[in-house]
Amino acid sequence: QLQGLLSGSITNWRDVGGADQPVVLVSSDTMGAIRTEISRTLLGGKDISHRARVVERAPDAPKLVATTAGALGFVSSAMPASQRQGVTVVPHEGKIKQTLFIVTRQGASAAVEKVVEAIKAVAAQALQR
């Protein structure tokens, strides 16, 4: 059912036992880490529904969900509670890991490269846990 809601093949809540109202999927920017990971982990690499209402800033997602009937969205667990007011946050057992990239200026100094290597080493250790 979740895949159907995210892909857009389920468009009305009545199809999953809810009220007779449209499903309004709220998503972060199309290049956002949360959307990318949902696509990768829950939809096998396919993008979420093209009918999703896209917000430019992550804190805008809960605001739109709170004011839109039938809305469903996702937020980072790191988002402060003060930015999640007016919505119900549903806890879950699993975790969706976010892919992060280290970004530096081209031609970064040796000192910056040393910091990057240290970050990569810490990340590699965390993945082994």
N, C-alpha and C positions, 0 to 999 in steps of 0.2 A: 504494500500500500504506500509506503514512504516513497519508493521509487516512482510510483504512479503520480503522487502529488508533486514530486520534484521535477519530473520530466514533463508534466503537463497532460499526461494521458488521463488522469483523474482531475476533472475540472469543477466538480461540485461535491460539497461535503456530504450530501446524502448518499453518495456512492461508497462511503466508508462509515456509514451509520450516523452521520451528523445531520445538522439542519440543512434544509434545502436552500443553500446559498453558494455562490461561487467561491472557489478556492482562490485566494489572492496570495501568491508567493512573493515575498519581499526578499530581495537579494542585495548584497553589497556590490560594489563596482565589478564589472565583468572580469577584471584582472585581479580582484582581491583574493587574498590568501584563503579566507574562509570558503568563498565560492569555489575556488580551484580545488580545495581539498574535498569538499562535498562532491564535486563532480568526479574526482578521482576515486574516492573511497566508496561512495554510495551509488554512483551511476556508471561505474566502469569506464570513466573517461569521457562520457557524453556530457554535454552542457545541460544546465537546468533549463526549464521551459523558457522559450523566447517571450512568453507572456508575462514573465516575472517583472514586478515593479522594481526598478533599480534605484538604489540610493547612492549618492556619491560618497557619503561619510558613514562609517560604521555606526556612530551614535544615532544616526537618523533612522536606522532600521527599527529599533524598538518603538520609536515615536510613531512611525508609520503603522506598525502592527497594532499599537494601542488605539489608533484612531480609524482603523479600517476593518469593517465587518468581514469575517472570513479569512483574515490574514494569518499567515504563517511565515516566520523568518528564523534566522539563525544569528547568534551573536557569539563572540569570543568569551570564554570563561574569564578572561582577564578584564572584561569590561566592568567598570565600577557599578555597583548597585544603584548609585545615583543616576546613572544613564539608562537604567533598565526599569524605571518606574512606569507603572501602568500596564505592565505585561506580566504574564506568568512564565517563569523560567523553569523548564522541565528538565530535571537532572537525568542523567543517563549513566549507565555502567561503563560503556566504552568511551574511548577518547578519539577524536579525530585529530591527527597530528597535522600541524601546519608546516608547509615547506617554506623555509626562509632562505634568503640569499644575502650574502655579505656584499656590500657595494662600496667600492672605493673609487677615487679619481684615477684616471688612466695615468700611468707612470708614477704610481705611489712610491713613496720613499721606502727604504729598507726597514725603517722603524714601523711603518704602517703594515708592511708585509709580515713583520714579526708578530704584530698583534693579530693579524688575520690567521696566521698559523696557530697561534695560541687558542683562538676561538674555535678553529676547526678541530683541534685536539680535544677540547672540552666537549664539543658536540659529539665527537666520535665516542668518547667515554660514556656520555649520557645514553647513546644509542645501544651500547652494550649491556646496559642495566636491564 
